[in-house]
Amino acid sequence: MRQAGRSLPEYRAARAGTAMLDSCLDPALASELTLQPVRRHGVDAGIFFSDIVVPLRLVGVDVEIKPGVGPVIADPVRTADDVARLRDLGPLTAERLAPVAEGVALTVAALGTTPLIGFAGAPFTLAAYLVEGGPSRDHLAARTLMHADPAVWDDLLTWAADVTGTFLRAQVEAGTSAAQLFDSWAGSLSLADYEARVAPASARALGHVRDLGVRTVHFGTGTSELLVAMRDVGADVVGVDHRLPLDEAVRRLGGTTPVQGNIDPALLFAPWPVLEAHVRDVLARGAGAPGHVVNLGHGVPPETDPDVLTRVVRLVHDVEVGEA
């Protein structure tokens, strides 16, 4: 998962004294932070070190990631004039995207034959941060705007889709082998609201890379009831968080869609026999899908013992070899 290296001592050493968004926009540092978990754990692919709000910073939105809080927007977006102000910032140009493209290129060169996955936040999650002004438990302001002023909401989602889609395309053009759209807050939505007011924007975002011939992954948290709709926006692979058994996710998706997931991050702190049994269960439940990208059901907790992650990777590789 993204920020996979944040449990590593070498990650903390490399980032010491550097703010999160500054780390993402320093090409050499972002590349190093991407490579660290690949070197340490021997995983089969890297995912570019970034953050959901990086494209907002690049386009000129006043956003900071405050330690212990998360992304904070200086001027929340809640009216037609606010959305117009966003549009006045101009497009996400190649010049603005240069640090990201350079970081990806450096990483791809260093990885050699190991693939790199590009990363971007989905339009709804970007819009939720913009409307709420920061992290929120239930995203009431965003959901209210969606219904109270659908025209403003749709304009905001369209803007967000183009910004994050352009951000994702820049990564693919710089050399990533796949692209992941990450919708952290879509789980706060009903299926009807997602399909009517969000899915078109997610499809628009993924449309920015559709002609580039790379596989796309669509992941959200708390989105068990949205999996089919998330696939139908145009994703090749659907991510499943830890809340839904993977075989049930495969069933809901009709048995024809590759899945990603869904080891419970909490079990990384359990005794090894418990974690091992859980990982084997996840592998068994994913066997019914036409493809299974083994991953956590969400991000790596910073307190995780890195040796446990390495051991999980080795277990997955051994099971694959043993079953082959």
Buried (B, 14 or more C-beta within 10 A) or exposed (E): BBBBBBBBEBBEEBBEEEEBBBBBBBBEBBBBBBBBBBBBBEBBBBBBBBBBBBBBBBBEBEBBBEEEEBBBBEEBBBEEEBBEEBEEBEEBEEEBBBBBBBBBBBBBEBBEEBBBBBBBBBBBBBBBBBBBBBBBEEBEBBBEBBEEBEEBBBBBBBBBBBBBBBBBBBBBBBBBBBBBBBBBBBBBBEBEBBBEBBBBBBBBBBBBBBEEEBBBBBBBBBBBBBBBBBBBBBBBBBBBBBBBBBBEBBEBBEEEBBBBBBBBBEBBEBEEEEBBEBBEBBBEBBEBBEEBBBBBBBBBEEEBEBEBBBBBBEBBBEBEEEEE
